[in-house]
């Protein structure tokens, strides 16, 4: 990212990281951050579509007018935790700032989100299923 808002402390998760258990495992190496400070809230990201990926257990999202993605807005992310998430997501994704709608809140919340930048041919037409993942 060219310039980063160091005050932004939220991330929108739409795949495996919607599970607090998975997020806790990914962030378990953070030495100076507490997982217990994270707050998970249901959220919606408009203008994007989630896809299952061929031969993977995790999804991807791409820009798609008229589409929406349900997920979790995770607040109180630290800089250290964000660095761990960057490593976890890898080069297939680019971290961008998005507006997430949360029921009961007047305005959208700014959050980071990992957007798919890898080969578009890996995207399947169907949506990724969270319920199938957690079983």
CNS distance restraints for C-alpha pairs under 8 A (distance, minus, plus):
assign (resid   1 and name CA) (resid  95 and name CA) 7.37 0.50 0.50
assign (resid   1 and name CA) (resid  96 and name CA) 7.79 0.50 0.50
assign (resid   6 and name CA) (resid  79 and name CA) 7.79 0.50 0.50
assign (resid   8 and name CA) (resid 110 and name CA) 7.45 0.50 0.50
assign (resid   8 and name CA) (resid 111 and name CA) 6.80 0.50 0.50
assign (resid   8 and name CA) (resid 112 and name CA) 7.80 0.50 0.50
assign (resid   9 and name CA) (resid  75 and name CA) 6.01 0.50 0.50
assign (resid   9 and name CA) (resid  76 and name CA) 5.16 0.50 0.50
assign (resid   9 and name CA) (resid  77 and name CA) 4.81 0.50 0.50
assign (resid   9 and name CA) (resid  78 and name CA) 6.32 0.50 0.50
assign (resid   9 and name CA) (resid  79 and name CA) 7.89 0.50 0.50
assign (resid   9 and name CA) (resid 111 and name CA) 7.24 0.50 0.50
assign (resid  10 and name CA) (resid  73 and name CA) 6.77 0.50 0.50
assign (resid  10 and name CA) (resid  74 and name CA) 5.46 0.50 0.50
assign (resid  10 and name CA) (resid  75 and name CA) 4.32 0.50 0.50
assign (resid  10 and name CA) (resid  76 and name CA) 6.01 0.50 0.50
assign (resid  10 and name CA) (resid  77 and name CA) 5.62 0.50 0.50
assign (resid  10 and name CA) (resid 110 and name CA) 7.29 0.50 0.50
assign (resid  10 and name CA) (resid 111 and name CA) 4.77 0.50 0.50
assign (resid  10 and name CA) (resid 112 and name CA) 6.24 0.50 0.50
assign (resid  11 and name CA) (resid  73 and name CA) 5.81 0.50 0.50
assign (resid  11 and name CA) (resid  74 and name CA) 5.26 0.50 0.50
assign (resid  11 and name CA) (resid  75 and name CA) 6.63 0.50 0.50
assign (resid  11 and name CA) (resid  77 and name CA) 7.27 0.50 0.50
assign (resid  11 and name CA) (resid 111 and name CA) 4.77 0.50 0.50
assign (resid  11 and name CA) (resid 112 and name CA) 4.50 0.50 0.50
assign (resid  11 and name CA) (resid 113 and name CA) 5.73 0.50 0.50
assign (resid  12 and name CA) (resid  43 and name CA) 7.75 0.50 0.50
assign (resid  12 and name CA) (resid  71 and name CA) 6.85 0.50 0.50
assign (resid  12 and name CA) (resid  72 and name CA) 5.71 0.50 0.50
assign (resid  12 and name CA) (resid  73 and name CA) 4.51 0.50 0.50
assign (resid  12 and name CA) (resid  74 and name CA) 6.19 0.50 0.50
assign (resid  12 and name CA) (resid 100 and name CA) 7.32 0.50 0.50
assign (resid  12 and name CA) (resid 111 and name CA) 6.00 0.50 0.50
assign (resid  12 and name CA) (resid 112 and name CA) 6.10 0.50 0.50
assign (resid  12 and name CA) (resid 113 and name CA) 5.15 0.50 0.50
assign (resid  13 and name CA) (resid  17 and name CA) 5.71 0.50 0.50
assign (resid  13 and name CA) (resid  18 and name CA) 5.46 0.50 0.50
assign (resid  13 and name CA) (resid  71 and name CA) 5.61 0.50 0.50
assign (resid  13 and name CA) (resid  72 and name CA) 5.14 0.50 0.50
assign (resid  13 and name CA) (resid  73 and name CA) 6.31 0.50 0.50
assign (resid  13 and name CA) (resid  74 and name CA) 7.26 0.50 0.50
assign (resid  13 and name CA) (resid 113 and name CA) 6.83 0.50 0.50
assign (resid  14 and name CA) (resid  18 and name CA) 6.05 0.50 0.50
assign (resid  14 and name CA) (resid  50 and name CA) 7.80 0.50 0.50
assign (resid  14 and name CA) (resid  59 and name CA) 7.84 0.50 0.50
assign (resid  14 and name CA) (resid  69 and name CA) 7.10 0.50 0.50
assign (resid  14 and name CA) (resid  70 and name CA) 6.59 0.50 0.50
assign (resid  14 and name CA) (resid  71 and name CA) 4.40 0.50 0.50
assign (resid  14 and name CA) (resid  72 and name CA) 6.44 0.50 0.50
assign (resid  15 and name CA) (resid  58 and name CA) 6.10 0.50 0.50
assign (resid  15 and name CA) (resid  59 and name CA) 5.78 0.50 0.50
assign (resid  15 and name CA) (resid  60 and name CA) 7.77 0.50 0.50
assign (resid  15 and name CA) (resid  71 and name CA) 7.43 0.50 0.50
assign (resid  15 and name CA) (resid 128 and name CA) 7.81 0.50 0.50
assign (resid  15 and name CA) (resid 130 and name CA) 6.75 0.50 0.50
assign (resid  16 and name CA) (resid  22 and name CA) 6.64 0.50 0.50
assign (resid  16 and name CA) (resid  23 and name CA) 7.95 0.50 0.50
assign (resid  16 and name CA) (resid  58 and name CA) 6.15 0.50 0.50
assign (resid  16 and name CA) (resid  59 and name CA) 7.92 0.50 0.50
assign (resid  16 and name CA) (resid 130 and name CA) 7.38 0.50 0.50
assign (resid  16 and name CA) (resid 133 and name CA) 7.52 0.50 0.50
assign (resid  17 and name CA) (resid  22 and name CA) 5.72 0.50 0.50
assign (resid  17 and name CA) (resid  23 and name CA) 5.10 0.50 0.50
assign (resid  18 and name CA) (resid  22 and name CA) 7.74 0.50 0.50
assign (resid  18 and name CA) (resid  23 and name CA) 7.41 0.50 0.50
assign (resid  18 and name CA) (resid  71 and name CA) 6.51 0.50 0.50
assign (resid  18 and name CA) (resid  72 and name CA) 5.62 0.50 0.50
assign (resid  19 and name CA) (resid  23 and name CA) 6.31 0.50 0.50
assign (resid  19 and name CA) (resid 134 and name CA) 7.90 0.50 0.50
assign (resid  20 and name CA) (resid  24 and name CA) 5.94 0.50 0.50
assign (resid  20 and name CA) (resid  40 and name CA) 7.89 0.50 0.50
assign (resid  21 and name CA) (resid  25 and name CA) 6.35 0.50 0.50
assign (resid  22 and name CA) (resid  26 and name CA) 6.24 0.50 0.50
assign (resid  23 and name CA) (resid  27 and name CA) 6.13 0.50 0.50
assign (resid  24 and name CA) (resid  28 and name CA) 5.79 0.50 0.50
assign (resid  24 and name CA) (resid  35 and name CA) 6.44 0.50 0.50
assign (resid  26 and name CA) (resid  84 and name CA) 7.36 0.50 0.50
assign (resid  26 and name CA) (resid  85 and name CA) 7.39 0.50 0.50
assign (resid  26 and name CA) (resid  88 and name CA) 7.27 0.50 0.50
assign (resid  27 and name CA) (resid  35 and name CA) 7.50 0.50 0.50
assign (resid  27 and name CA) (resid  81 and name CA) 6.22 0.50 0.50
assign (resid  27 and name CA) (resid  84 and name CA) 6.45 0.50 0.50
assign (resid  27 and name CA) (resid  85 and name CA) 7.55 0.50 0.50
assign (resid  30 and name CA) (resid  34 and name CA) 7.95 0.50 0.50
assign (resid  30 and name CA) (resid  80 and name CA) 6.61 0.50 0.50
assign (resid  30 and name CA) (resid  81 and name CA) 6.41 0.50 0.50
assign (resid  30 and name CA) (resid  84 and name CA) 7.57 0.50 0.50
assign (resid  32 and name CA) (resid  80 and name CA) 7.52 0.50 0.50
assign (resid  33 and name CA) (resid  78 and name CA) 6.75 0.50 0.50
assign (resid  33 and name CA) (resid  80 and name CA) 7.11 0.50 0.50
assign (resid  33 and name CA) (resid  81 and name CA) 7.04 0.50 0.50
assign (resid  34 and name CA) (resid  38 and name CA) 7.74 0.50 0.50
assign (resid  37 and name CA) (resid  76 and name CA) 6.34 0.50 0.50
assign (resid  38 and name CA) (resid  74 and name CA) 6.35 0.50 0.50
assign (resid  38 and name CA) (resid  75 and name CA) 5.64 0.50 0.50
assign (resid  38 and name CA) (resid  76 and name CA) 5.25 0.50 0.50
assign (resid  38 and name CA) (resid  77 and name CA) 6.53 0.50 0.50
assign (resid  39 and name CA) (resid  73 and name CA) 7.93 0.50 0.50
assign (resid  39 and name CA) (resid  74 and name CA) 5.45 0.50 0.50
assign (resid  39 and name CA) (resid  75 and name CA) 5.10 0.50 0.50
assign (resid  39 and name CA) (resid  76 and name CA) 6.75 0.50 0.50
assign (resid  40 and name CA) (resid  72 and name CA) 5.99 0.50 0.50
assign (resid  40 and name CA) (resid  73 and name CA) 5.76 0.50 0.50
assign (resid  40 and name CA) (resid  74 and name CA) 4.61 0.50 0.50
assign (resid  40 and name CA) (resid  75 and name CA) 6.65 0.50 0.50
assign (resid  41 and name CA) (resid  72 and name CA) 5.36 0.50 0.50
assign (resid  41 and name CA) (resid  73 and name CA) 5.13 0.50 0.50
assign (resid  41 and name CA) (resid  74 and name CA) 6.44 0.50 0.50
assign (resid  41 and name CA) (resid 102 and name CA) 7.57 0.50 0.50
assign (resid  42 and name CA) (resid  70 and name CA) 7.47 0.50 0.50
assign (resid  42 and name CA) (resid  71 and name CA) 5.97 0.50 0.50
assign (resid  42 and name CA) (resid  72 and name CA) 4.66 0.50 0.50
assign (resid  42 and name CA) (resid  73 and name CA) 6.12 0.50 0.50
assign (resid  42 and name CA) (resid 102 and name CA) 6.51 0.50 0.50
assign (resid  42 and name CA) (resid 103 and name CA) 7.79 0.50 0.50
assign (resid  43 and name CA) (resid  70 and name CA) 6.00 0.50 0.50
assign (resid  43 and name CA) (resid  71 and name CA) 5.39 0.50 0.50
assign (resid  43 and name CA) (resid  72 and name CA) 5.27 0.50 0.50
assign (resid  43 and name CA) (resid  73 and name CA) 5.62 0.50 0.50
assign (resid  43 and name CA) (resid 100 and name CA) 6.12 0.50 0.50
assign (resid  43 and name CA) (resid 101 and name CA) 5.54 0.50 0.50
assign (resid  43 and name CA) (resid 102 and name CA) 4.74 0.50 0.50
assign (resid  43 and name CA) (resid 103 and name CA) 7.22 0.50 0.50
assign (resid  44 and name CA) (resid  68 and name CA) 6.61 0.50 0.50
assign (resid  44 and name CA) (resid  69 and name CA) 5.62 0.50 0.50
assign (resid  44 and name CA) (resid  70 and name CA) 4.66 0.50 0.50
assign (resid  44 and name CA) (resid  71 and name CA) 6.14 0.50 0.50
assign (resid  44 and name CA) (resid  72 and name CA) 7.87 0.50 0.50
assign (resid  44 and name CA) (resid 100 and name CA) 5.64 0.50 0.50
assign (resid  44 and name CA) (resid 101 and name CA) 5.12 0.50 0.50
assign (resid  44 and name CA) (resid 102 and name CA) 6.56 0.50 0.50
assign (resid  45 and name CA) (resid  68 and name CA) 5.52 0.50 0.50
assign (resid  45 and name CA) (resid  69 and name CA) 5.11 0.50 0.50
assign (resid  45 and name CA) (resid  70 and name CA) 6.53 0.50 0.50
assign (resid  45 and name CA) (resid  71 and name CA) 7.72 0.50 0.50
assign (resid  45 and name CA) (resid  98 and name CA) 7.74 0.50 0.50
assign (resid  45 and name CA) (resid  99 and name CA) 6.78 0.50 0.50
assign (resid  45 and name CA) (resid 100 and name CA) 5.02 0.50 0.50
assign (resid  45 and name CA) (resid 101 and name CA) 6.44 0.50 0.50
assign (resid  46 and name CA) (resid  66 and name CA) 7.36 0.50 0.50
assign (resid  46 and name CA) (resid  67 and name CA) 6.12 0.50 0.50
assign (resid  46 and name CA) (resid  68 and name CA) 4.31 0.50 0.50
assign (resid  46 and name CA) (resid  69 and name CA) 6.47 0.50 0.50
assign (resid  46 and name CA) (resid 100 and name CA) 7.53 0.50 0.50
assign (resid  47 and name CA) (resid  63 and name CA) 5.85 0.50 0.50
assign (resid  47 and name CA) (resid  64 and name CA) 5.17 0.50 0.50
assign (resid  47 and name CA) (resid  65 and name CA) 4.77 0.50 0.50
assign (resid  47 and name CA) (resid  66 and name CA) 5.73 0.50 0.50
assign (resid  47 and name CA) (resid  67 and name CA) 5.19 0.50 0.50
assign (resid  47 and name CA) (resid  68 and name CA) 5.72 0.50 0.50
assign (resid  48 and name CA) (resid  61 and name CA) 6.25 0.50 0.50
assign (resid  48 and name CA) (resid  62 and name CA) 5.45 0.50 0.50
assign (resid  48 and name CA) (resid  63 and name CA) 4.28 0.50 0.50
assign (resid  48 and name CA) (resid  64 and name CA) 4.58 0.50 0.50
assign (resid  48 and name CA) (resid  65 and name CA) 6.72 0.50 0.50
assign (resid  48 and name CA) (resid  66 and name CA) 7.82 0.50 0.50
assign (resid  48 and name CA) (resid  67 and name CA) 5.45 0.50 0.50
assign (resid  48 and name CA) (resid  68 and name CA) 5.43 0.50 0.50
assign (resid  48 and name CA) (resid  69 and name CA) 6.28 0.50 0.50
assign (resid  49 and name CA) (resid  61 and name CA) 5.32 0.50 0.50
assign (resid  49 and name CA) (resid  62 and name CA) 5.61 0.50 0.50
assign (resid  49 and name CA) (resid  63 and name CA) 6.34 0.50 0.50
assign (resid  49 and name CA) (resid  64 and name CA) 5.59 0.50 0.50
assign (resid  49 and name CA) (resid  67 and name CA) 5.53 0.50 0.50
assign (resid  49 and name CA) (resid  68 and name CA) 5.87 0.50 0.50
assign (resid  49 and name CA) (resid  69 and name CA) 5.89 0.50 0.50
assign (resid  50 and name CA) (resid  59 and name CA) 6.63 0.50 0.50
assign (resid  50 and name CA) (resid  60 and name CA) 5.63 0.50 0.50
assign (resid  50 and name CA) (resid  61 and name CA) 4.29 0.50 0.50
assign (resid  50 and name CA) (resid  62 and name CA) 6.77 0.50 0.50
assign (resid  50 and name CA) (resid  69 and name CA) 6.22 0.50 0.50
assign (resid  50 and name CA) (resid 127 and name CA) 5.64 0.50 0.50
assign (resid  50 and name CA) (resid 128 and name CA) 6.64 0.50 0.50
assign (resid  51 and name CA) (resid  59 and name CA) 5.61 0.50 0.50
assign (resid  51 and name CA) (resid  60 and name CA) 5.41 0.50 0.50
assign (resid  51 and name CA) (resid  61 and name CA) 6.08 0.50 0.50
assign (resid  51 and name CA) (resid 123 and name CA) 5.89 0.50 0.50
assign (resid  51 and name CA) (resid 124 and name CA) 5.91 0.50 0.50
assign (resid  51 and name CA) (resid 125 and name CA) 6.42 0.50 0.50
assign (resid  51 and name CA) (resid 126 and name CA) 5.83 0.50 0.50
assign (resid  51 and name CA) (resid 127 and name CA) 4.52 0.50 0.50
assign (resid  51 and name CA) (resid 128 and name CA) 5.46 0.50 0.50
assign (resid  52 and name CA) (resid  56 and name CA) 7.76 0.50 0.50
assign (resid  52 and name CA) (resid  58 and name CA) 6.91 0.50 0.50
assign (resid  52 and name CA) (resid  59 and name CA) 4.75 0.50 0.50
assign (resid  52 and name CA) (resid  60 and name CA) 6.63 0.50 0.50
assign (resid  52 and name CA) (resid 123 and name CA) 6.16 0.50 0.50
assign (resid  52 and name CA) (resid 124 and name CA) 5.35 0.50 0.50
assign (resid  52 and name CA) (resid 125 and name CA) 7.33 0.50 0.50
assign (resid  52 and name CA) (resid 126 and name CA) 6.03 0.50 0.50
assign (resid  52 and name CA) (resid 127 and name CA) 5.33 0.50 0.50
assign (resid  52 and name CA) (resid 128 and name CA) 4.21 0.50 0.50
assign (resid  52 and name CA) (resid 129 and name CA) 7.78 0.50 0.50
assign (resid  53 and name CA) (resid  57 and name CA) 7.50 0.50 0.50
assign (resid  53 and name CA) (resid  58 and name CA) 6.83 0.50 0.50
assign (resid  53 and name CA) (resid  59 and name CA) 5.68 0.50 0.50
assign (resid  53 and name CA) (resid  60 and name CA) 6.93 0.50 0.50
assign (resid  53 and name CA) (resid 122 and name CA) 5.64 0.50 0.50
assign (resid  53 and name CA) (resid 123 and name CA) 4.81 0.50 0.50
assign (resid  53 and name CA) (resid 124 and name CA) 5.49 0.50 0.50
assign (resid  53 and name CA) (resid 128 and name CA) 7.78 0.50 0.50
assign (resid  54 and name CA) (resid 122 and name CA) 5.56 0.50 0.50
assign (resid  54 and name CA) (resid 123 and name CA) 6.46 0.50 0.50
assign (resid  54 and name CA) (resid 124 and name CA) 6.23 0.50 0.50
assign (resid  57 and name CA) (resid 133 and name CA) 7.20 0.50 0.50
assign (resid  58 and name CA) (resid 128 and name CA) 7.48 0.50 0.50
assign (resid  59 and name CA) (resid 128 and name CA) 5.74 0.50 0.50
assign (resid  60 and name CA) (resid 115 and name CA) 6.92 0.50 0.50
assign (resid  60 and name CA) (resid 116 and name CA) 5.52 0.50 0.50
assign (resid  60 and name CA) (resid 123 and name CA) 7.49 0.50 0.50
assign (resid  61 and name CA) (resid 114 and name CA) 7.94 0.50 0.50
assign (resid  61 and name CA) (resid 115 and name CA) 5.67 0.50 0.50
assign (resid  61 and name CA) (resid 116 and name CA) 5.69 0.50 0.50
assign (resid  62 and name CA) (resid 115 and name CA) 6.16 0.50 0.50
assign (resid  62 and name CA) (resid 116 and name CA) 5.90 0.50 0.50
assign (resid  73 and name CA) (resid 100 and name CA) 7.44 0.50 0.50
assign (resid  73 and name CA) (resid 111 and name CA) 7.63 0.50 0.50
assign (resid  77 and name CA) (resid  81 and name CA) 6.13 0.50 0.50
assign (resid  77 and name CA) (resid  82 and name CA) 6.61 0.50 0.50
assign (resid  78 and name CA) (resid  82 and name CA) 6.18 0.50 0.50
assign (resid  79 and name CA) (resid  83 and name CA) 6.32 0.50 0.50
assign (resid  80 and name CA) (resid  84 and name CA) 6.51 0.50 0.50
assign (resid  81 and name CA) (resid  85 and name CA) 6.26 0.50 0.50
assign (resid  82 and name CA) (resid  86 and name CA) 6.16 0.50 0.50
assign (resid  83 and name CA) (resid  87 and name CA) 6.44 0.50 0.50
assign (resid  84 and name CA) (resid  88 and name CA) 6.18 0.50 0.50
assign (resid  85 and name CA) (resid  89 and name CA) 6.05 0.50 0.50
assign (resid  86 and name CA) (resid  90 and name CA) 6.14 0.50 0.50
assign (resid  86 and name CA) (resid  95 and name CA) 7.67 0.50 0.50
assign (resid  89 and name CA) (resid  93 and name CA) 6.25 0.50 0.50
assign (resid  89 and name CA) (resid 114 and name CA) 7.45 0.50 0.50
assign (resid  91 and name CA) (resid 117 and name CA) 7.92 0.50 0.50
assign (resid  91 and name CA) (resid 118 and name CA) 7.69 0.50 0.50
assign (resid  92 and name CA) (resid 116 and name CA) 5.99 0.50 0.50
assign (resid  92 and name CA) (resid 117 and name CA) 5.57 0.50 0.50
assign (resid  92 and name CA) (resid 118 and name CA) 4.80 0.50 0.50
assign (resid  93 and name CA) (resid 114 and name CA) 5.43 0.50 0.50
assign (resid  93 and name CA) (resid 115 and name CA) 5.15 0.50 0.50
assign (resid  93 and name CA) (resid 116 and name CA) 4.52 0.50 0.50
assign (resid  93 and name CA) (resid 117 and name CA) 5.23 0.50 0.50
assign (resid  93 and name CA) (resid 118 and name CA) 6.87 0.50 0.50
assign (resid  94 and name CA) (resid 114 and name CA) 5.33 0.50 0.50
assign (resid  94 and name CA) (resid 115 and name CA) 5.23 0.50 0.50
assign (resid  94 and name CA) (resid 116 and name CA) 6.52 0.50 0.50
assign (resid  94 and name CA) (resid 117 and name CA) 6.39 0.50 0.50
assign (resid  95 and name CA) (resid 112 and name CA) 6.20 0.50 0.50
assign (resid  95 and name CA) (resid 113 and name CA) 5.45 0.50 0.50
assign (resid  95 and name CA) (resid 114 and name CA) 4.45 0.50 0.50
assign (resid  95 and name CA) (resid 115 and name CA) 6.26 0.50 0.50
assign (resid  96 and name CA) (resid 112 and name CA) 5.40 0.50 0.50
assign (resid  96 and name CA) (resid 113 and name CA) 5.43 0.50 0.50
assign (resid  96 and name CA) (resid 114 and name CA) 6.34 0.50 0.50
assign (resid  96 and name CA) (resid 115 and name CA) 6.93 0.50 0.50
assign (resid  97 and name CA) (resid 110 and name CA) 6.54 0.50 0.50
assign (resid  97 and name CA) (resid 111 and name CA) 5.50 0.50 0.50
assign (resid  97 and name CA) (resid 112 and name CA) 4.49 0.50 0.50
assign (resid  97 and name CA) (resid 113 and name CA) 6.22 0.50 0.50
assign (resid  98 and name CA) (resid 110 and name CA) 5.71 0.50 0.50
assign (resid  98 and name CA) (resid 111 and name CA) 5.50 0.50 0.50
assign (resid  98 and name CA) (resid 112 and name CA) 6.09 0.50 0.50
assign (resid  98 and name CA) (resid 113 and name CA) 6.52 0.50 0.50
assign (resid  99 and name CA) (resid 108 and name CA) 5.46 0.50 0.50
assign (resid  99 and name CA) (resid 109 and name CA) 5.44 0.50 0.50
assign (resid  99 and name CA) (resid 110 and name CA) 4.77 0.50 0.50
assign (resid  99 and name CA) (resid 111 and name CA) 6.37 0.50 0.50
assign (resid 100 and name CA) (resid 108 and name CA) 5.18 0.50 0.50
assign (resid 100 and name CA) (resid 109 and name CA) 5.10 0.50 0.50
assign (resid 100 and name CA) (resid 110 and name CA) 6.30 0.50 0.50
assign (resid 100 and name CA) (resid 111 and name CA) 6.84 0.50 0.50
assign (resid 101 and name CA) (resid 105 and name CA) 7.60 0.50 0.50
assign (resid 101 and name CA) (resid 107 and name CA) 7.22 0.50 0.50
assign (resid 101 and name CA) (resid 108 and name CA) 4.63 0.50 0.50
assign (resid 101 and name CA) (resid 109 and name CA) 6.40 0.50 0.50
assign (resid 102 and name CA) (resid 108 and name CA) 6.77 0.50 0.50
assign (resid 102 and name CA) (resid 109 and name CA) 7.52 0.50 0.50
assign (resid 119 and name CA) (resid 123 and name CA) 7.90 0.50 0.50
assign (resid 129 and name CA) (resid 133 and name CA) 6.50 0.50 0.50
assign (resid 130 and name CA) (resid 134 and name CA) 6.38 0.50 0.50
assign (resid 131 and name CA) (resid 135 and name CA) 6.49 0.50 0.50
